[in-house]
Amino acid sequence: MNPAQSTQGTVKERAGVALNNDFLRNAVKFTTERLRSGKQAASAEHGNWEEWRERGRQIRLHTIAHLDYYLNLFVDNARKNGVHVHFAPDTAAATDIVMTIARNKQAESVVKSKSMVSEELHINRALELAGIETIESDLGEYIIQLAGEGPSHIVIPAIHKNRYQIAELLSEDAGEELPPDTTILAGYVRRKLREKFLGADIGMTGCNFAIAETGSMVLFENEGNARMVTTLPKTQITLMGMERIIPSWEDLEVMATLLPRSATGQRLTMYMSGITGPKRTADGDGPEEMHIIIVDNGRSEQLGDPEFQELLNCIRCGACLNVCPVYRHIGGHSYGGTYSGPIGAVLTPALNRNVAEWDDIANASSLCGACSEACPVKIPLHDMLVYLRRRKVERGHGNRWEGLGMKGFAVLMANSKRLNLALKMGRIAQKPVVHNKGITLKIGPLKGWNTYRVTSPMADHSFRENWQELSEDTRRTAPPMNAETRDRMEQILRQRRASGIQGGHHE
């Protein structure tokens, strides 16, 4: 897929296409509901989930606050282990490093495990343009590679496809008809990838966590393909976002509890690999040469920003996508970038410095706050979406008509007489367009809403207008409080006031 094609049009236009794709909506809804239910069950089973969330948040806050120290510690220890460590400030630099390594090794083929950073950098396209065969070994990534698409979910990249579509893609790849049987389809991919593993010159991975105290990198997976990628090829390249650091193996215990349960509802992923340098003399397998490319690509821009530094706490579990009502309806590709869902709506503008082409992505949210509640490290994503919207307006990308509308609303609400007059005029003005107790007119600001719903008309009497009568009825019908209940309530209030004063002294 040409990366430039994914950003064509606005989020609203891409979402419009997705909303007319019933299969996409049903497929995404089905899988996200399963993932969400799995997370709820796994976290409930854990027992003290909120305590672990807070512990995870504190680890990430501490690490990012001291990122320079832990990065230097990690780099020093990794180099002591025989790893070649490179720093890439942006996409061009990271791509250049990868291509230099590939040329030095005279590589003809690269086999990859799942890596969102490689998707972010569009490394596959760069390698293929250089004539180097590049094969994704994760089943979901392999499927979307055949389809010429990017991932539509952080954890399950082919969430938007069913087994019939997958069978069609794999049949074309195999040159024979394959039935839509998941066991047979997976068996075909396994046989084909086995040959690619054995013949690859370079293995390329991402990095879930990097351990500063030992210079190790850790991979979480369920298919075993990452172990093959890091074992069989003679050269290994790991693409690592600069924020993937955690201080110690002890901290990994917390992350290894939070990440699988939040992502897929598992207690632990099937495979968790800790890699500390290339193959040693006594080792039976492993790469002879190992490179780690630490990628900035806009991440350092968030350091010191009180509104967005916590964005770097993300552990890429995808839990926010699974609870987001917007993502469940429009899928991942509607967001236009590598990262989708609430985290993508914040991360993409942040990494791109909120340039004009991304100024609408923060609007792909209902601001319901479900993403923040689901996040295992408590990133306030819904607040960040509001911050992005504010910055969008401050930088001159706001909607002019929306601005005028809000100014008019402020004038109206500032005076009760004006508000009451507007309500009365509105009831009269709506009469010609109210049919069957609803407004279906698709013009102006009503068009977007009424395309999929029906607008309720204004009530004959507003709550404000009814309030005086309601309050009088309440006073007439409410039984008086007996003396015993009143004394108990007053005692409770006195205790609360006393507790509040004591708490203030302790602070």
C-alpha distance (Angstrom), angle and dihedral (degrees) to the residues before:
residue distance angle dihedral
M1 . . .
N2 3.73 . .
P3 3.81 104.3 .
A4 3.77 91.3 -143.6
Q5 3.78 90.7 61.8
S6 3.81 93.7 62.1
T7 3.80 92.5 66.9
Q8 3.79 97.8 51.3
G9 3.78 112.2 130.1
T10 3.78 126.0 -4.0
V11 3.79 129.5 -57.6
K12 3.80 87.8 -105.6
E13 3.81 92.1 54.0
R14 3.80 93.4 47.0
A15 3.81 90.0 46.3
G16 3.80 89.5 52.2
V17 3.81 89.7 58.5
A18 3.81 91.4 48.0
L19 3.80 93.5 48.5
N20 3.80 89.4 58.3
N21 3.82 90.9 53.6
D22 3.80 104.0 86.2
F23 3.78 93.6 -179.2
L24 3.80 92.7 54.0
R25 3.78 92.6 49.4
N26 3.81 93.6 48.1
A27 3.80 93.6 45.6
V28 3.80 93.7 49.7
K29 3.80 93.0 43.4
F30 3.82 92.8 49.8
T31 3.80 95.2 50.7
T32 3.80 97.6 40.7
E33 3.81 90.5 50.6
R34 3.80 89.5 52.3
L35 3.80 91.8 48.7
R36 3.79 92.4 45.4
S37 3.80 92.1 50.3
G38 3.80 90.3 47.7
K39 3.79 91.4 52.8
Q40 3.80 92.3 48.7
A41 3.80 91.9 50.5
A42 3.82 93.4 45.4
S43 3.79 94.4 48.0
A44 3.82 92.0 46.2
E45 3.80 90.1 50.1
H46 3.80 90.0 51.3
G47 3.79 90.1 62.3
N48 3.82 105.7 -155.3
W49 3.78 96.6 47.3
E50 3.80 96.4 146.3
E51 3.81 91.3 55.7
W52 3.80 90.4 53.2
R53 3.81 90.9 47.0
E54 3.78 89.5 54.9
R55 3.80 91.1 46.8
G56 3.81 89.9 51.1
R57 3.80 90.9 48.7
Q58 3.81 91.8 50.8
I59 3.83 92.0 49.9
R60 3.79 91.3 51.3
L61 3.82 94.1 43.7
H62 3.80 91.2 50.4
T63 3.80 93.9 46.1
I64 3.80 95.8 48.7
A65 3.80 91.2 44.8
H66 3.83 88.1 56.8
L67 3.79 97.4 30.7
D68 3.81 95.4 135.2
Y69 3.81 91.4 55.8
Y70 3.80 95.6 47.4
L71 3.81 93.5 43.3
N72 3.80 91.0 53.1
L73 3.81 90.9 46.4
F74 3.80 91.3 49.5
V75 3.80 93.2 47.5
D76 3.81 93.1 48.5
N77 3.79 92.6 50.0
A78 3.81 94.1 42.9
R79 3.80 91.2 52.6
K80 3.80 89.8 49.1
N81 3.80 85.8 56.5
G82 3.81 90.7 56.0
V83 3.82 97.9 -100.3
H84 3.81 121.5 143.9
V85 3.82 104.9 -132.8
H86 3.81 121.0 -161.3
F87 3.81 131.4 -177.1
A88 3.81 120.1 -142.5
P89 3.82 117.8 -169.5
D90 3.81 93.8 -168.9
T91 3.81 146.5 -1.3
A92 3.80 94.5 -80.7
A93 3.79 93.0 52.6
A94 3.82 93.6 46.7
T95 3.79 91.6 48.6
D96 3.80 91.6 48.2
I97 3.82 91.3 52.6
V98 3.80 92.1 49.9
M99 3.80 92.3 47.9
T100 3.81 92.3 47.7
I101 3.80 91.2 53.4
A102 3.81 90.7 46.9
R103 3.81 92.2 50.3
N104 3.80 92.7 47.3
K105 3.80 89.5 52.9
Q106 3.79 92.0 42.9
A107 3.78 85.9 -129.4
E108 3.77 119.8 -168.3
S109 3.80 98.0 176.2
V110 3.80 138.4 29.1
V111 3.79 125.0 -166.7
K112 3.81 116.5 -159.9
S113 3.77 138.8 -162.5
K114 3.79 119.6 -149.4
S115 3.81 112.3 -62.7
M116 3.79 126.1 165.7
V117 3.81 90.2 -168.3
S118 3.81 90.3 58.9
E119 3.82 87.8 51.5
E120 3.80 89.7 49.0
L121 3.82 90.2 52.5
H122 3.85 94.6 40.5
I123 3.80 89.1 -131.0
N124 3.81 93.7 160.8
R125 3.78 91.6 61.4
A126 3.81 92.6 48.9
L127 3.81 92.0 50.6
E128 3.79 93.2 46.6
L129 3.81 91.9 49.5
A130 3.80 86.7 55.3
G131 3.80 90.1 54.2
I132 3.81 94.8 -107.5
E133 3.81 114.5 138.2
T134 3.80 109.1 -125.0
I135 3.80 120.7 -166.2
E136 3.80 127.3 -173.0
S137 3.81 109.7 -142.4
D138 3.81 98.7 -168.9
L139 3.82 105.9 94.8
G140 3.80 95.0 -130.7
E141 3.80 92.6 45.3
Y142 3.82 90.8 47.4
I143 3.81 90.1 53.7
I144 3.80 95.2 51.3
Q145 3.80 90.2 43.2
L146 3.80 88.5 58.9
A147 3.82 88.9 47.2
G148 3.81 91.7 50.6
E149 3.79 91.5 -122.7
G150 3.77 138.0 124.9
P151 3.82 123.6 -120.4
S152 3.79 116.2 -76.8
H153 3.82 94.2 -162.7
I154 3.81 132.3 35.4
V155 3.82 94.0 -129.4
I156 3.83 104.0 22.2
P157 3.81 105.7 35.9
A158 3.83 95.4 -177.6
I159 3.81 95.4 46.4
H160 3.81 89.6 128.1
K161 3.83 96.0 61.0
N162 3.81 132.2 76.8
R163 3.81 129.5 -149.3
Y164 3.81 92.8 -95.4
Q165 3.80 92.3 57.0
I166 3.80 90.1 43.4
A167 3.80 91.2 49.9
E168 3.80 89.5 52.8
L169 3.82 92.0 51.5
L170 3.80 94.1 46.3
S171 3.82 92.4 44.7
E172 3.79 89.6 56.5
D173 3.80 89.5 48.0
A174 3.81 92.9 47.9
G175 3.77 95.3 43.9
E176 3.79 90.4 -129.5
E177 3.79 138.0 78.5
L178 3.79 112.3 -87.2
P179 3.82 119.8 -169.2
P180 3.82 119.5 -121.8
D181 3.80 90.3 -106.1
T182 3.81 112.6 131.0
T183 3.82 93.9 -147.0
I184 3.80 92.6 52.6
L185 3.80 93.3 43.6
A186 3.80 92.9 49.4
G187 3.81 89.6 46.6
Y188 3.80 91.4 54.9
V189 3.80 92.5 50.5
R190 3.81 91.1 46.3
R191 3.81 92.4 53.8
K192 3.78 93.3 46.9
L193 3.79 94.7 46.4
R194 3.80 92.2 49.2
E195 3.80 88.4 66.5
K196 3.80 91.3 46.9
F197 3.81 92.4 51.1
L198 3.79 91.8 52.1
G199 3.80 94.3 47.5
A200 3.81 101.7 39.7
D201 3.80 119.5 117.2
I202 3.81 94.6 -161.6
G203 3.79 133.3 29.3
M204 3.80 116.4 -153.8
T205 3.81 126.7 -164.4
G206 3.75 142.0 167.4
C207 3.79 123.7 -130.1
N208 3.80 127.4 -118.6
F209 3.79 94.6 -173.8
A210 3.80 136.1 -4.1
I211 3.81 116.9 -150.6
A212 3.79 110.1 -138.7
E213 3.82 97.4 -164.2
T214 3.83 94.0 60.3
G215 3.81 105.6 18.9
S216 3.82 90.6 -117.4
M217 3.80 129.6 144.1
V218 3.80 124.2 -145.3
L219 3.80 129.2 -150.7
F220 3.82 127.2 -163.9
E221 3.81 118.4 -158.9
N222 3.81 144.5 143.7
E223 3.81 104.3 -148.8
G224 3.82 105.4 53.8
N225 3.80 91.5 -124.7
A226 3.81 93.7 116.9
R227 3.80 89.7 58.0
M228 3.78 89.5 53.2
V229 3.81 90.7 48.4
T230 3.82 91.5 51.3
T231 3.80 95.0 42.7
L232 3.81 112.2 41.6
P233 3.85 108.7 40.1
K234 3.80 114.5 76.0
T235 3.81 92.7 -133.6
Q236 3.79 126.0 48.4
I237 3.79 126.9 -165.3
T238 3.80 119.8 -169.0
L239 3.80 119.3 -165.3
M240 3.79 108.9 -154.4
G241 3.78 130.7 -178.0
M242 3.80 107.4 -131.2
E243 3.81 91.2 -120.6
R244 3.82 96.0 58.9
I245 3.82 91.7 95.1
I246 3.80 124.9 118.1
P247 3.81 121.8 179.1
S248 3.82 103.7 -123.8
W249 3.79 149.4 -0.1
E250 3.80 87.3 -104.4
D251 3.82 88.5 62.1
L252 3.79 89.1 50.8
E253 3.81 88.9 66.2
V254 3.81 88.9 65.1
M255 3.80 93.4 46.2
A256 3.80 92.4 45.1
T257 3.81 87.2 56.7
L258 3.81 97.4 45.0
L259 3.81 102.1 40.6
P260 3.85 103.4 54.1
R261 3.79 94.3 40.0
S262 3.81 91.7 49.0
A263 3.80 95.0 43.2
T264 3.81 105.4 42.4
G265 3.81 106.6 -6.2
Q266 3.80 92.3 -105.4
R267 3.79 123.5 139.7
L268 3.80 87.3 -138.3
T269 3.78 135.1 -7.3
M270 3.81 116.2 -103.2
Y271 3.80 91.2 -111.1
M272 3.79 129.8 27.9
S273 3.80 112.5 176.7
G274 3.80 125.9 -167.9
I275 3.80 112.1 -163.3
T276 3.79 120.8 -168.2
G277 3.78 108.6 -178.0
P278 3.80 133.5 -47.3
K279 3.80 127.2 -48.7
R280 3.78 116.0 -54.9
T281 3.80 126.0 -147.4
A282 3.78 93.9 -98.7
D283 3.82 95.0 44.4
G284 3.77 118.9 106.6
D285 3.79 94.9 -147.7
G286 3.78 144.1 -0.3
P287 3.81 137.5 102.0
E288 3.77 119.3 -51.5
E289 3.80 90.7 -145.1
M290 3.80 128.5 30.3
H291 3.80 129.7 -167.5
I292 3.81 127.1 -172.9
I293 3.81 116.4 -164.5
I294 3.81 111.2 -161.7
V295 3.80 107.4 -153.2
D296 3.80 125.9 -154.0
N297 3.83 103.2 171.9
G298 3.80 95.1 159.0
R299 3.81 98.7 -33.4
S300 3.80 95.6 110.1
E301 3.82 88.3 56.3
Q302 3.82 87.5 73.6
L303 3.81 95.3 54.2
G304 3.78 111.1 107.7
D305 3.80 92.4 11.8
P306 3.83 105.8 125.5
E307 3.79 91.1 -155.6
F308 3.81 100.2 47.1
Q309 3.81 111.2 20.5
E310 3.82 90.5 95.3
L311 3.80 87.2 62.1
L312 3.81 86.2 79.5
N313 3.82 89.4 62.3
C314 3.83 90.4 75.9
I315 3.82 114.9 123.3
R316 3.85 94.3 -167.6
C317 3.81 97.5 -117.3
G318 3.81 96.3 142.0
A319 3.83 93.4 -135.5
C320 3.81 91.2 130.9
L321 3.81 90.8 57.1
N322 3.79 92.6 52.8
V323 3.82 94.0 56.7
C324 3.80 98.5 37.7
P325 3.84 112.2 108.9
V326 3.80 90.7 -156.8
Y327 3.81 95.1 52.1
R328 3.81 91.6 46.7
H329 3.81 90.0 58.1
I330 3.80 103.0 39.2
G331 3.83 103.9 27.9
G332 3.78 127.4 -141.7
H333 3.80 103.7 -66.6
S334 3.81 92.0 63.3
Y335 3.80 88.9 71.7
G336 3.79 89.1 66.6
G337 3.81 98.4 -140.4
T338 3.78 141.4 74.5
Y339 3.80 94.1 -88.7
S340 3.79 120.1 55.0
G341 3.77 138.5 -176.3
P342 3.81 122.9 37.9
I343 3.81 93.7 -36.5
G344 3.80 89.5 51.0
A345 3.79 92.4 47.5
V346 3.81 87.9 59.1
L347 3.81 103.0 29.2
T348 3.80 98.6 49.6
P349 3.84 96.1 55.1
A350 3.81 89.6 41.4
L351 3.80 94.7 52.7
N352 3.80 89.9 43.9
R353 3.82 91.8 46.3
N354 3.82 88.3 -113.8
V355 3.80 92.9 -75.3
A356 3.80 118.3 -173.8
E357 3.83 94.7 -93.9
W358 3.83 89.9 63.1
D359 3.79 98.7 39.2
D360 3.81 93.2 108.4
I361 3.80 101.1 48.3
A362 3.82 95.2 87.1
N363 3.81 87.3 63.0
A364 3.83 89.7 67.6
S365 3.80 90.7 91.3
S366 3.78 138.9 82.0
L367 3.84 90.2 -148.9
C368 3.81 88.6 -128.5
G369 3.81 91.8 144.3
A370 3.82 95.0 -130.4
C371 3.81 90.4 125.2
S372 3.80 93.0 58.1
E373 3.79 91.5 47.7
A374 3.80 91.3 50.9
C375 3.81 97.0 45.6
P376 3.83 109.3 107.3
V377 3.82 91.6 -147.3
K378 3.82 95.5 41.2
I379 3.81 100.1 -116.0
P380 3.85 107.2 178.4
L381 3.79 93.7 -130.5
H382 3.81 95.7 160.9
D383 3.81 89.9 56.1
M384 3.80 90.7 49.6
L385 3.79 90.7 52.5
V386 3.80 88.8 56.1
Y387 3.82 90.4 48.2
L388 3.80 90.1 52.4
R389 3.79 91.5 50.4
R390 3.80 89.8 51.8
R391 3.80 91.9 49.2
K392 3.78 89.8 48.2
V393 3.81 90.4 57.9
E394 3.80 93.1 42.3
R395 3.81 90.1 54.4
G396 3.76 93.3 52.2
H397 3.82 99.8 -102.1
G398 3.80 96.5 111.9
N399 3.79 124.4 120.9
R400 3.82 108.9 -98.3
W401 3.79 94.8 -150.2
E402 3.78 91.8 47.5
G403 3.79 89.4 52.4
L404 3.77 92.1 51.0
G405 3.78 90.3 47.0
M406 3.80 92.6 53.7
K407 3.80 91.3 49.0
G408 3.79 89.6 52.0
F409 3.80 90.3 48.0
A410 3.82 90.2 52.5
V411 3.79 91.6 51.6
L412 3.81 91.3 48.4
M413 3.80 95.9 48.2
A414 3.80 93.7 46.3
N415 3.80 92.3 71.3
S416 3.83 125.2 45.0
K417 3.81 93.1 -154.8
R418 3.79 92.0 54.6
L419 3.82 90.0 47.2
N420 3.80 93.6 50.5
L421 3.80 91.2 47.4
A422 3.82 91.1 49.6
L423 3.82 91.1 50.3
K424 3.79 91.9 52.3
M425 3.81 92.6 47.0
G426 3.79 90.8 46.8
R427 3.80 92.6 55.4
I428 3.79 90.3 52.6
A429 3.83 94.6 44.3
Q430 3.81 94.3 50.2
K431 3.80 96.7 56.1
P432 3.85 97.0 89.2
V433 3.84 92.3 53.1
V434 3.83 100.3 42.8
H435 3.80 112.1 101.0
N436 3.82 126.2 167.9
K437 3.79 90.2 -4.2
G438 3.80 92.9 -57.2
I439 3.81 143.9 83.7
T440 3.82 114.6 -125.6
L441 3.80 98.9 167.1
K442 3.82 111.4 136.1
I443 3.78 104.2 -154.5
G444 3.81 134.5 109.1
P445 3.80 115.7 -16.5
L446 3.82 90.7 -9.6
K447 3.81 94.0 63.3
G448 3.78 98.6 80.9
W449 3.79 94.7 45.0
N450 3.81 98.3 41.1
T451 3.78 93.4 48.7
Y452 3.79 87.5 76.9
R453 3.84 104.3 13.4
V454 3.79 144.3 28.4
T455 3.80 120.8 -109.3
S456 3.79 115.2 -130.0
P457 3.83 113.2 -128.0
M458 3.77 122.9 -120.3
A459 3.80 113.5 -83.6
D460 3.79 119.5 -107.5
H461 3.78 88.6 -117.9
S462 3.79 125.7 24.5
F463 3.79 124.4 -134.6
R464 3.81 89.0 -110.9
E465 3.80 90.3 55.9
N466 3.80 92.1 47.6
W467 3.78 95.7 43.9
Q468 3.81 99.0 88.0
E469 3.78 92.4 52.6
L470 3.82 92.3 43.2
S471 3.78 93.2 49.9
E472 3.82 91.6 50.2
D473 3.82 90.7 49.7
T474 3.80 89.8 50.4
R475 3.78 92.9 51.6
R476 3.81 91.1 48.7
T477 3.83 96.1 48.4
A478 3.80 102.3 35.8
P479 3.84 110.9 100.3
P480 3.80 115.2 -126.3
M481 3.81 116.2 -101.0
N482 3.80 111.9 -106.5
A483 3.80 119.8 -123.8
E484 3.81 95.4 -108.9
T485 3.84 93.4 53.5
R486 3.81 91.8 45.0
D487 3.84 91.8 51.2
R488 3.82 90.9 49.3
M489 3.81 92.4 49.6
E490 3.81 91.9 48.7
Q491 3.81 90.2 50.2
I492 3.82 91.1 51.7
L493 3.81 90.8 50.0
R494 3.81 91.6 50.0
Q495 3.82 90.5 50.9
R496 3.80 91.5 49.8
R497 3.79 92.3 50.0
A498 3.81 91.3 49.1
S499 3.81 91.3 47.7
G500 3.79 90.9 50.2
I501 3.80 92.8 52.5
Q502 3.81 92.5 48.6
G503 3.81 90.9 47.8
G504 3.80 89.4 52.9
H505 3.81 90.6 54.7
H506 3.80 91.7 51.2
E507 3.81 91.8 52.4
